[in-house]
Amino acid sequence: MKRLIILALILTALTGYTQERPYTKMETYFKGTNYELSVYRIYGRRDGNTMFILGGIQGDEPGGFLSADLYSDLHLEQGNLIVIPRANFKSVILYDRGPDGDMNRRFLDKPEAVEMDKVVSVVKKLMSESDVFLNLHDGWGFHNPVYIDNNRNPKKFGQSIITDADTYKCENGKVLDLNTPANKAMAEVNRKINDDRYSLHYFNTDTANPNTPFSDMRKTATYYALRKYCIPAYGIESSKNLPSNEMKVLHHNYAVNEFMKIYGIVPEVPAVIIEKPALDFAVINVNNEPVKVDKNGTLYVKSGDVCEIAHIESNYERGISADLIGYGTLNDLNSKFMLKRDAVIVVRKDSKKIGIINISVDKTKAEAKPEVKAESGYRFSIIHNGVSKMVSAGAVYDVAIGDKIELKVLLAGSDETPYKINLKGYVAPNVISNDGDDRNIEIDMNPKRFMTKYAEDDAKRMYPVVVGSGGSEIAKFWLRMK
Ligand SMILES: [Zn+2]
């Protein structure tokens, strides 16, 4: 808590402005790398303790990281949360405990040595701003203080609340009681679990004891938080052997909620959302073809085109209306209108106007070829009369009548994309349905095989090859028969 206040004072000094509680701040570190790290800081309506929830330090433990993920969206009445849903993003993507080694054995008193240590450094710094630390895991089997069988015994980690000591004496002499809060939380969780097979057990790994069988725990995040920052730290373990991920997440949530109660962090339920409503874009179907139009943008149509406002993208899902002025009702979402003159769509969240979309009846602009730049980096891989060729997006590719073309794949740089490639106007022989995908078929470059309304030249010999549709075309070139 005190560190947050200091931070707030520094921010005020630097910017002359502090954001008003409650609010959430999200920061992303190491963007675009295997170790991309998203950190959520949730500030409650009233200040209080700061709890740090860490998930995904080992990527094959979805109960933990999917639970942490849910807390990223929480709003708080009191106290603060720091949430990292996926500490080891590379391991989460690969569903692997640690493709570059175990991140939860990197909390050492050493400088960064391997790539993932940069994440560990951020986590350590966030611990210094916290009052309590929770590390969410899915362990094997079912922890039990006495040996029952191979799957239920004192060496198993699943379904437990882990401490490094019952009480821990910090360097400054302060004594932390970990046993009492852990057992209090656990008792409440077990009342909800209501199935003895899946009850949580208390697990003290006695980490500092020279004779502990769990000396490896000295390299973990919880032990680091305890010895370096003298904050209570707990490992919460669901079991990898529970019947479903849903149950793993639920048990984690039960435990996190109890620890929040114990440390005075109170969720706001339901959350009062005060975010300013904003329009991003609209999707308008023009003669059943979707076109994306940005806020305050203009959609060009031909007189007589049938338009339908199919979707409004904004930061709110409910309370959104779109009024095509002069047509229909106040709410024209998902109704169809034939347009013969210019029009305006007003988009509202409740009564608040959040943006407009202009519709302009302009035949020339409606039919204009969208500009696709050759330097977009997209290239089409094709086979022309049995020979592999590359065609840059934006190019016109000449063939002779009777030539055979096969469309293979759209390349973004050197990467293959999975997108369908559509040769507009081409009617393949023996084709029953047209799914808009003309990849990997032998195309007969014969003008008779084309519907001339798709031609983009006067001679009706040039047809577009397109990936994407309407206003969201991502790449295009033209095949021209000579
Ligand atoms: Zn784990």
Residues whose N, C-alpha, C, O or C-beta is under 5 A from the ligand:
A	BS01	ZN	Q58 E61 H137 D138
